């Protein structure tokens, strides 16, 4: 399970590109990076994405992931998005995909996304974020492994 996937399961830096779609279906290019670090009892995914709209906006997310337990294909995580607040979610590994569902702690926002493994250095990410029953945003991103490296905080 974990050995088959490289995103989340290995430390490193991932370059991100693709597009972001707002609630009006306007599409904007996205560039950024996601850094994965691992400690014994915690995996961290720090992402910064720049939405190239006018004006440009920055999306920051920090995920704190409970490492997958041996023999399990699911785990919990929590994250903080400075603009939207705190979220809790779950990752599930299934074949070539890492699936995620999540909700904000105040239940105002919810969403789903997946990471499809193309090869060990490439993933496709697709997702949607809702505010109540209205779609707030969606995205289609490509992640490319930029570096394999252990990071010190």
Secondary structure, DSSP 8 states (H G I E B T S, - for coil): -TTT--TTTS-EEEEEEEEEEETT--EEEEEEEEEEEE-SS-EEEEEEEEE-SSS-EEEEEEEEE----TT-SEEEEEEEETTTEEEEEEEEEETTEEEEEEEETTSSEEEEEEEEEEETTEEEEEEEEEETTEEEEEEEEEEEEEE------
